[in-house]
Amino acid sequence: MPAIVVLGAQWGDEGKGKATDLLATTDPIDFVVRTSGGHNAGHTIVINGEKYATHLLPSGILTPGATSVIAGGVVVSPEALFRELDGLVARGVEVADLKVSANAHVIASYHATIDKVTERFLGKNQIGTTGRGIGPAYADKINRVGVRIADLFDEKILTQKVEAALDVRNHLLTKVYNRRAIEVDAVVEELLSYADRLQPMVCDTSLLLNQALDAGQTVLFEGAQATMLDVDHGTYPFVTSSNPVAGGVCVGAGVGPTRIDRVIGVIKAYTTRVGAGPFPTELFDEDGVQLQKLGGEIGVSTGRTRRCGWYDAVVARYASRVNGLTEFFLTKLDILGAWDRIPVCVAYEIDGKRVDEMPMTQTEFHHAKPVYEYFDGWKSDISGCRSFEDLPANAQAYVRALEEISGAKIWGVGVGPGREQTVVVHG
């Protein structure tokens, strides 16, 4: 049975939760795994007309019979984890079968504090973080002063690690940001308060997942954020602090690349972005306003309005290349039903020259201007379509055109928010 990766092929918010949920309901999925990021992610799933949002939890938590896993590459806020679990339980969702890696790093309260004051200090040069401590937690991990989940079960080690982390952080807070120092004992006491509830969930998730694959079970690896937010391959420095690309899935989960069978890139029929950073097809006119309104483009995790633009095939080809995509899942095709003509960015113009692939430098990408081709719209509601043949001819032509210029086949198309509102192109 396969190991399947589902990841974002743009700047996030593409509808990965819908793709994950669809896969988990069309074929039996034994494990759904988050491999990177933190509670800055946001996945929306609509089941029987009811909307659910997951942030730190894998969206597979809503799939009966599947074990949800938070792997070692994730940074975990225990407070956010329990808040999210409690919210689902209050709505009648069974969340008993959740596993958390002992090696996952902890987001403590001081990480969020550092995140927020640093963004304010940067002023007009802000990155546009969520302020939830994800970046500082990853920084501590790389600086080897991070706290891991396993440390919460040993007070002596936990105290030593918090002291080491705050030694520099407190100097920064008091001497640069003019803030009060954070007390080690208060942080340790808070983190210890989560230990009893957390301990039954904690295990060696790398071993668990490899044993599952050895036994022929199906494992679905669910990406957070997206390709263009990858710290190595995205629009640096306007990126997240982890590797949401396919290679990062293997590192974060502790499975080898030879175990992966499918890599599905989720991509919108147009493009959105939250936060600062370059965005060549961004719209500043009525079309942008209409895309935002019709698409409901408000961040699930942050509540921020998403910047909107037309489909960018250069980004799609880049995502296909760096992830080794086997296929795309195209979402929100229904939103484009209001336009007579639909532009698609097929290349960039940079300093008077046409560029067909992702520019090499940050400067070039900032200066990139979209080169558009135009496709006829279908001016109709397609939310009731359930097969590719049901789609209007112009909608079919649009999908085929995107498939031709994007670097991978399109496996399926979302025509609405519901689980059932999906059209399979290649079965």
Phi, psi and omega in degrees: 000156192273161164252122188242133176252130173242121184218165180277137183255004178233234180253024181097171178063028183278344183109034181297327179298320178296315180296316179297314180297320179297314179299321183287343182256341178273329177224148180299127177247128183270325181223138171239127194233129166269133187242348181203173178079190180217212181275022169274352178279165177206114179242131179250132177232134177248118181236121181052041178080358181256131184265133175236145177234129173247152182234296176268324180289145171297145179294345175293352177300341180268359183263113179301135177090346180266140175271127178267139184229130169256108190275179188292339180279355180274149170256128193245123167269110180303322180298315180293323179299311182290325177297319180290318177300313181297324179295322178288320178300321179297338179261009175086016180273133178280120185234026186292324188266077179234132178243139181234133181292136175295337183268354179296141181275151186264135168268114178265169182300328182290337177293317178295321178300311179299318181302312184290315183290329178293317178299317179297321181295326182288339178059235183292348179265018181301147178279329184094036179289168178280350180074019184258007173091007184295309180301309178300326177294317177293325177298317177297323178300312181291326178280000176063033172236022181280158175256130179255162182307318181300333182290340181291348182258009177221100187300324182294312179294319180301314181298317179299319183288321177295319177301317180295319181293320184277347180303312179277320183302318182292325175298319179296314182297315187278323188263337180255313186263358179057045179245166178285147177291152179264133183278130180301313185298323181293321179293315180299316180300317179297313183294322178295332182293343179269347193298313186298317180289327184282325191305319180295341181274343193274135178202180174276093187289332176298314178297315181303314184288321178294322176295322178297317179293321177299327182275002178084015179277161182263128181241126179252117179265119187256118181284153170244158185054222186189173185306314185283359174252005179295138186294336178260325189246000181266193183276067181302138007269008183272067188221176172274185187254016182223188182246091179281001177285172186300322179297325178292334177299315180296317179295312183294328183268339183077037174236150181283154181297337179287350179277345187275131181257320181228142174232108185256121177265122179270130186216138178282158175287354169222199184226143174225161176209143175247139179089183184280168176124163183293148184202088190303323184265011182302139181254138179240020184241194181296329177298319178296318178297319182291320175301316180297318183289309183292325181276354182059045190278075174237129183302130181295319185272328188251337185076007180277145176291134180275139171289141187236146177202177181283167179301137182243103182287337176295314176298318181298315179296321178297314179298320178299319183289309187286340179260348187062046186299137171270338181191164173251153165241115186266125183248162172059033174298329182298333183294334185277003182293354182269355188252142174285320178229141184238114177285146173227128178283117182255345180195176176243156167249123180230117182052042176082001181245143177280133179234122184265344180241167183304128178302150185284326187247158177299320180299315180297319181293323177298329183266000184291132175246135184290139170257118188257145161246152187243138181237145180292135177281177182242349171046046179206162179277119181252009186295342179266359181288141181232359174220158181299324180293336178289337182292147174303154184304320181290328176291319176299317180296322179297314180297315180297322179295316178298320179299320183294325188255002189254352172098357178201158179291156176261113183287316183208165183227131174273129180241019179170172185284338186287155179305320184279350183273066185221140178244124178272125179266312176238109182286000000 
